[in-house]
Amino acid sequence: MSYETILSFFIGALLVVFVGWLFSFKTKGILRLLFNTAAGAFLLVGLSCFTPLSIPLNPLNALVTGILGIPGAILVVLIVYFL
């Protein structure tokens, strides 16, 4: 079995867990998650404008920042910086 297959299974399992976790929220939790994701997107845009890094704004980065908050933004910046 190649590493692409193992990685695909791992990503698929993570997506199933994430979707199950997302559907376990009530409306208040989903609205909070959407608000935090939008705040994360604005934070990433601000970081991209005021730092020399070119941070891509995509749904995954905004969601990571929205879920994790400031540590998520730091994680995205570190990933962009080192990759």
ROLUM-94757 format. One record per residue (C-alpha): residue number from 0; residue in one letter; x, y, z. Coordinates in steps of 0.1 Angstrom, whole numbers. Layout:
<sites>
<site n="NUM" res="a" x="X" y="Y" z="Z"/>
...
</sites>
This chain:
<sites>
<site n="0" res="m" x="0" y="0" z="0"/>
<site n="1" res="s" x="14" y="34" z="-9"/>
<site n="2" res="y" x="16" y="64" z="13"/>
<site n="3" res="e" x="-9" y="82" z="-9"/>
<site n="4" res="t" x="-35" y="56" z="-1"/>
<site n="5" res="i" x="-28" y="57" z="36"/>
<site n="6" res="l" x="-29" y="95" z="36"/>
<site n="7" res="s" x="-62" y="94" z="17"/>
<site n="8" res="f" x="-78" y="71" z="43"/>
<site n="9" res="f" x="-65" y="93" z="71"/>
<site n="10" res="i" x="-79" y="125" z="55"/>
<site n="11" res="g" x="-112" y="107" z="48"/>
<site n="12" res="a" x="-115" y="96" z="84"/>
<site n="13" res="l" x="-107" y="131" z="96"/>
<site n="14" res="l" x="-134" y="145" z="73"/>
<site n="15" res="v" x="-160" y="121" z="87"/>
<site n="16" res="v" x="-151" y="130" z="123"/>
<site n="17" res="f" x="-152" y="167" z="114"/>
<site n="18" res="v" x="-186" y="165" z="97"/>
<site n="19" res="g" x="-200" y="145" z="127"/>
<site n="20" res="w" x="-186" y="170" z="151"/>
<site n="21" res="l" x="-201" y="199" z="130"/>
<site n="22" res="f" x="-236" y="183" z="129"/>
<site n="23" res="s" x="-235" y="178" z="167"/>
<site n="24" res="f" x="-236" y="216" z="171"/>
<site n="25" res="k" x="-268" y="234" z="177"/>
<site n="26" res="t" x="-277" y="265" z="158"/>
<site n="27" res="k" x="-259" y="287" z="183"/>
<site n="28" res="g" x="-227" y="267" z="180"/>
<site n="29" res="i" x="-228" y="268" z="142"/>
<site n="30" res="l" x="-233" y="305" z="142"/>
<site n="31" res="r" x="-204" y="310" z="166"/>
<site n="32" res="l" x="-182" y="288" z="143"/>
<site n="33" res="l" x="-192" y="309" z="113"/>
<site n="34" res="f" x="-185" y="341" z="132"/>
<site n="35" res="n" x="-151" y="328" z="144"/>
<site n="36" res="t" x="-143" y="317" z="108"/>
<site n="37" res="a" x="-151" y="351" z="95"/>
<site n="38" res="a" x="-130" y="367" z="122"/>
<site n="39" res="g" x="-102" y="343" z="114"/>
<site n="40" res="a" x="-104" y="354" z="77"/>
<site n="41" res="f" x="-102" y="390" z="87"/>
<site n="42" res="l" x="-72" y="383" z="109"/>
<site n="43" res="l" x="-54" y="365" z="81"/>
<site n="44" res="v" x="-61" y="394" z="57"/>
<site n="45" res="g" x="-47" y="418" z="83"/>
<site n="46" res="l" x="-16" y="396" z="88"/>
<site n="47" res="s" x="-12" y="393" z="50"/>
<site n="48" res="c" x="-14" y="431" z="46"/>
<site n="49" res="f" x="9" y="441" z="74"/>
<site n="50" res="t" x="36" y="414" z="73"/>
<site n="51" res="p" x="60" y="405" z="45"/>
<site n="52" res="l" x="45" y="370" z="43"/>
<site n="53" res="s" x="20" y="363" z="15"/>
<site n="54" res="i" x="-7" y="343" z="35"/>
<site n="55" res="p" x="-32" y="327" z="12"/>
<site n="56" res="l" x="-68" y="333" z="22"/>
<site n="57" res="n" x="-87" y="301" z="16"/>
<site n="58" res="p" x="-116" y="284" z="35"/>
<site n="59" res="l" x="-92" y="259" z="52"/>
<site n="60" res="n" x="-70" y="286" z="66"/>
<site n="61" res="a" x="-99" y="307" z="77"/>
<site n="62" res="l" x="-116" y="276" z="93"/>
<site n="63" res="v" x="-84" y="266" z="112"/>
<site n="64" res="t" x="-80" y="302" z="124"/>
<site n="65" res="g" x="-117" y="304" z="133"/>
<site n="66" res="i" x="-117" y="272" z="153"/>
<site n="67" res="l" x="-83" y="276" z="171"/>
<site n="68" res="g" x="-83" y="314" z="173"/>
<site n="69" res="i" x="-49" y="331" z="178"/>
<site n="70" res="p" x="-30" y="298" z="180"/>
<site n="71" res="g" x="-46" y="288" z="147"/>
<site n="72" res="a" x="-34" y="321" z="131"/>
<site n="73" res="i" x="1" y="314" z="144"/>
<site n="74" res="l" x="-1" y="279" z="131"/>
<site n="75" res="v" x="-11" y="291" z="96"/>
<site n="76" res="v" x="17" y="317" z="96"/>
<site n="77" res="l" x="42" y="291" z="107"/>
<site n="78" res="i" x="30" y="267" z="79"/>
<site n="79" res="v" x="33" y="295" z="53"/>
<site n="80" res="y" x="67" y="305" z="66"/>
<site n="81" res="f" x="82" y="271" z="66"/>
<site n="82" res="l" x="66" y="257" z="35"/>
</sites>
